[in-house]
Amino acid sequence: MAGAGLALLVLAAGVVAAIVLLARRRPARIESRREPQGDAAGWTRAAGEEFADLSEADRCDLVFAVAALDDPRSRRLLERALDDPSEAVALAAARAMANRGRTPELERYLARPGERSRRIAATLQLFT
């Protein structure tokens, strides 16, 4: 059992390292196509300054990598990712939280009034 936990930790660390390396190796022409993030996606800065300007797809990848870590810091990052300006990123975070059994935090978010939380809740129901 401890060996499986260690293997999962090594795998998660490898995923995060790969994301960091890929983010640093992006060609300049791809950089220019990224949508501006501003402070709205500030949750990525909490993961590390190198993640601050990730594209929507890269932020989704980061959500899944962070979810694999399942430690207190990564759980806080997932909660903050629910407020990402991209609904796809917020949905990825919600799905990761649901898979990890973080239902109280997720239910608080989904109880918020508004169309966005209703759409995310409806989409999550399709997964179950």
SERO-4910 file (N, C-alpha, C, O; in steps of 0.05 Angstrom, whole numbers):
BEGIN
 pado doro    nc1    nc2    nc3   cac1   cac2   cac3    cc1    cc2    cc3    oc1    oc2    oc3
  Met    A     16    -24      0      0      0      0     17     25      0     12     44    -14
  Ala    A     39     25     16     57     48     17     71     51    -10     77     74    -19
  Gly    A     77     29    -23     91     30    -49     73     43    -70     83     58    -87
  Ala    A     47     37    -69     28     49    -88     26     79    -83     25     95   -102
  Gly    A     26     87    -58     25    116    -51     50    130    -61     48    153    -71
  Leu    A     72    118    -57     98    129    -66     98    131    -97    107    151   -108
  Ala    A     88    111   -110     88    111   -139     69    133   -149     76    147   -169
  Leu    A     46    137   -136     28    159   -144     41    186   -139     37    204   -156
  Leu    A     55    189   -118     69    214   -112     90    220   -133     93    243   -142
  Val    A    106    200   -140    126    203   -161    113    210   -188    123    227   -202
  Leu    A     91    197   -194     77    202   -219     67    231   -220     70    245   -240
  Ala    A     55    240   -198     44    267   -196     67    287   -199     64    308   -212
  Ala    A     89    282   -186    112    301   -188    122    302   -216    130    323   -226
  Gly    A    122    279   -230    131    279   -258    112    295   -276    121    308   -294
  Val    A     86    293   -271     66    308   -286     71    338   -283     71    353   -302
  Val    A     74    346   -258     79    375   -252    105    384   -265    106    406   -276
  Ala    A    125    368   -263    151    376   -275    148    378   -306    160    396   -318
  Ala    A    133    360   -318    129    361   -347    114    386   -355    120    398   -375
  Ile    A     94    393   -339     79    418   -345     97    442   -343     96    460   -361
  Val    A    114    443   -323    133    465   -320    151    467   -344    156    488   -356
  Leu    A    162    444   -352    181    444   -375    167    451   -401    178    466   -417
  Leu    A    143    441   -405    128    448   -429    121    478   -430    121    491   -451
  Ala    A    113    489   -407    106    517   -406    130    535   -412    126    556   -425
  Arg    A    153    527   -405    177    543   -410    187    539   -439    201    557   -449
  Arg    A    180    518   -452    190    512   -479    171    522   -501    176    517   -524
  Arg    A    149    534   -494    129    542   -514    142    563   -533    155    581   -524
  Pro    A    138    559   -559    149    579   -578    134    605   -575    112    607   -565
  Ala    A    148    627   -583    137    654   -580    111    657   -596     94    672   -587
  Arg    A    108    644   -618     84    647   -634     59    637   -619     37    647   -623
  Ile    A     62    616   -602     40    606   -586     34    626   -564     11    630   -557
  Glu    A     55    637   -552     51    657   -531     33    679   -540     16    689   -524
  Ser    A     35    688   -565     19    711   -574    -11    703   -578    -28    721   -579
  Arg    A    -17    677   -579    -45    669   -582    -59    665   -556    -84    661   -555
  Arg    A    -46    667   -534    -58    663   -508    -77    686   -501    -71    709   -507
  Glu    A    -99    679   -490   -118    700   -482   -108    714   -457    -95    701   -440
  Pro    A   -112    740   -454   -103    754   -431   -118    743   -406   -142    739   -407
  Gln    A   -103    740   -384   -115    728   -360   -121    749   -339   -141    747   -325
  Gly    A   -103    768   -335   -107    787   -314   -108    774   -287    -97    753   -283
  Asp    A   -123    787   -269   -125    777   -242   -147    755   -239   -148    741   -219
  Ala    A   -163    752   -260   -186    734   -258   -176    705   -255   -190    689   -242
  Ala    A   -154    698   -266   -143    671   -264   -120    670   -244   -101    655   -248
  Gly    A   -121    687   -224    -99    689   -205    -93    664   -189    -72    662   -177
  Trp    A   -112    645   -189   -107    620   -175    -82    606   -185    -69    591   -171
  Thr    A    -76    610   -211    -52    597   -222    -26    608   -210     -7    594   -208
  Arg    A    -26    633   -202     -3    645   -189      3    631   -162     26    628   -154
  Ala    A    -18    622   -149    -14    607   -124      1    581   -128     14    571   -110
  Ala    A     -2    570   -152     13    545   -159     42    551   -165     59    534   -161
  Gly    A     47    575   -174     74    583   -180     74    605   -202     56    604   -219
  Glu    A     92    623   -200     92    646   -218     93    637   -248     83    651   -265
  Glu    A    106    614   -253    109    605   -281     82    597   -293     80    593   -317
  Phe    A     61    593   -276     35    585   -285     16    608   -289     -7    604   -298
  Ala    A     25    632   -284      7    656   -283     -6    662   -310    -29    672   -310
  Asp    A      7    657   -332     -4    664   -358    -11    640   -376     -8    642   -400
  Leu    A    -19    619   -364    -26    595   -379    -51    599   -396    -69    614   -388
  Ser    A    -53    586   -418    -77    586   -434    -99    570   -420    -93    556   -400
  Glu    A   -123    571   -431   -145    556   -419   -139    526   -419   -144    512   -398
  Ala    A   -129    515   -441   -123    486   -442   -101    479   -422   -103    458   -409
  Asp    A    -81    496   -420    -60    491   -401    -70    492   -372    -61    477   -355
  Arg    A    -88    510   -366   -100    512   -339   -116    487   -333   -116    477   -310
  Cys    A   -130    476   -353   -144    450   -349   -124    428   -342   -129    412   -324
  Asp    A   -102    427   -357    -81    407   -351    -71    411   -323    -66    391   -309
  Leu    A    -67    436   -315    -57    441   -288    -77    432   -267    -68    421   -247
  Val    A   -102    436   -272   -123    426   -253   -120    396   -249   -120    387   -226
  Phe    A   -117    381   -270   -116    352   -267    -90    343   -254    -89    324   -239
  Ala    A    -68    358   -259    -43    351   -246    -44    358   -216    -35    342   -200
  Val    A    -56    380   -210    -59    388   -182    -77    368   -167    -72    361   -144
  Ala    A    -98    360   -180   -117    341   -167   -103    315   -160   -110    303   -140
  Ala    A    -84    307   -176    -69    282   -170    -53    284   -144    -48    263   -131
  Leu    A    -45    308   -137    -29    311   -113    -45    307    -87    -35    294    -68
  Asp    A    -70    316    -87    -88    313    -64    -76    319    -37    -77    302    -19
  Asp    A    -64    342    -35    -54    352     -9    -69    377     -2    -84    387    -19
  Pro    A    -66    389     22    -81    412     29    -78    436     10    -97    449      3
  Arg    A    -54    441      0    -49    463    -18    -63    458    -45    -75    477    -56
  Ser    A    -61    434    -55    -74    428    -81   -105    429    -78   -118    438    -97
  Arg    A   -115    422    -55   -145    424    -51   -153    453    -51   -174    459    -62
  Arg    A   -137    471    -39   -144    499    -40   -142    510    -68   -159    527    -76
  Leu    A   -122    502    -83   -120    510   -111   -144    502   -128   -154    517   -144
  Leu    A   -154    478   -123   -177    469   -138   -202    485   -131   -217    492   -149
  Glu    A   -205    492   -106   -227    509    -98   -225    536   -112   -246    547   -121
  Arg    A   -202    547   -113   -198    573   -126   -202    571   -156   -211    590   -169
  Ala    A   -195    548   -168   -199    544   -196   -228    544   -204   -235    549   -228
  Leu    A   -246    539   -186   -275    540   -192   -283    568   -201   -303    571   -215
  Asp    A   -268    589   -193   -274    616   -201   -259    625   -226   -259    649   -232
  Asp    A   -245    607   -239   -231    614   -263   -250    627   -283   -274    618   -285
  Pro    A   -242    646   -299   -260    659   -318   -270    639   -340   -290    644   -352
  Ser    A   -255    618   -345   -263    598   -364   -281    577   -351   -273    565   -331
  Glu    A   -304    574   -362   -322    554   -351   -311    525   -354   -317    508   -338
  Ala    A   -295    521   -375   -283    495   -379   -263    488   -357   -262    466   -347
  Val    A   -248    508   -348   -229    504   -326   -244    499   -300   -237    482   -285
  Ala    A   -265    515   -295   -281    512   -271   -294    484   -271   -295    471   -250
  Leu    A   -303    475   -294   -315    448   -295   -294    427   -290   -300    407   -276
  Ala    A   -270    430   -300   -248    411   -295   -243    410   -265   -239    388   -254
  Ala    A   -242    433   -252   -237    434   -223   -260    420   -208   -255    405   -189
  Ala    A   -285    425   -216   -308    413   -203   -307    383   -206   -313    368   -187
  Arg    A   -301    374   -230   -299    345   -235   -277    332   -218   -280    311   -207
  Ala    A   -254    345   -217   -232    335   -201   -240    334   -171   -233    315   -157
  Met    A   -253    355   -162   -262    355   -134   -282    333   -128   -280    320   -108
  Ala    A   -301    329   -146   -321    308   -143   -307    280   -142   -314    263   -126
  Asn    A   -288    276   -160   -273    251   -160   -257    246   -135   -253    223   -127
  Arg    A   -248    267   -122   -232    265    -98   -249    265    -72   -238    265    -50
  Gly    A   -275    266    -75   -293    266    -52   -294    293    -37   -302    294    -14
  Arg    A   -288    315    -51   -288    341    -39   -316    354    -42   -318    377    -51
  Thr    A   -337    338    -36   -364    347    -42   -374    370    -25   -389    387    -35
  Pro    A   -366    373      1   -376    396     15   -368    423      3   -384    441      0
  Glu    A   -343    425     -5   -333    450    -17   -346    454    -45   -354    476    -52
  Leu    A   -349    432    -59   -361    434    -86   -391    441    -84   -401    458    -99
  Glu    A   -405    430    -65   -433    436    -61   -437    465    -53   -457    478    -61
  Arg    A   -419    476    -37   -421    505    -31   -419    522    -56   -433    541    -59
  Tyr    A   -400    514    -73   -397    529    -98   -422    526   -116   -432    546   -126
  Leu    A   -432    502   -118   -455    497   -136   -481    509   -125   -500    513   -140
  Ala    A   -481    515    -99   -505    528    -87   -507    558    -92   -527    570    -87
  Arg    A   -485    569   -103   -486    597   -109   -507    603   -130   -512    587   -148
  Pro    A   -520    626   -127   -540    633   -148   -526    640   -174   -504    651   -173
  Gly    A   -538    635   -196   -527    642   -221   -527    620   -241   -528    596   -234
  Glu    A   -527    628   -266   -529    609   -288   -504    591   -290   -506    568   -297
  Arg    A   -480    603   -285   -456    588   -287   -455    564   -269   -449    541   -277
  Ser    A   -462    568   -243   -462    545   -224   -483    525   -232   -479    501   -227
  Arg    A   -505    533   -243   -526    514   -251   -516    498   -275   -521    474   -277
  Arg    A   -502    511   -294   -492    496   -317   -471    476   -309   -470    453   -318
  Ile    A   -453    484   -291   -432    465   -281   -445    442   -266   -437    419   -270
  Ala    A   -465    447   -250   -479    426   -235   -492    406   -255   -491    382   -251
  Ala    A   -505    417   -275   -519    400   -295   -499    383   -310   -504    360   -316
  Thr    A   -476    395   -317   -456    380   -332   -444    358   -314   -439    336   -323
  Leu    A   -439    364   -289   -429    344   -270   -448    320   -268   -440    297   -265
  Gln    A   -474    326   -268   -494    304   -267   -492    285   -291   -498    262   -288
  Leu    A   -484    296   -314   -480    279   -337   -458    259   -333   -458    237   -345
  Phe    A   -438    266   -317   -415    248   -312   -422    226   -293   -408    205   -292
  Thr    A   -443    229   -278   -450    208   -257   -473    191   -266   -481    173   -252
***
